[in-house]
């Protein structure tokens, strides 16, 4: 599944434990830092691990793609 949403791609990378996640997100490393700041502030990742809110973001995004 492909996606233009960098938040989804980064969260999916954390879910699949891909390293480094920015390479799989398709974003520039400088943009990656900005998106990561937003992700941490939203509570999708805590201490480098995907939270329940992050998992919910992934599931909701994938449901929207499938509808």
Secondary structure, DSSP 8 states (H G I E B T S, - for coil): ---S-HHHHHHHHHHTT-SSHHHHHT--HHHHHHHHHHHHHHTSEETTEE-HHHHHHHHHHHHHHH-
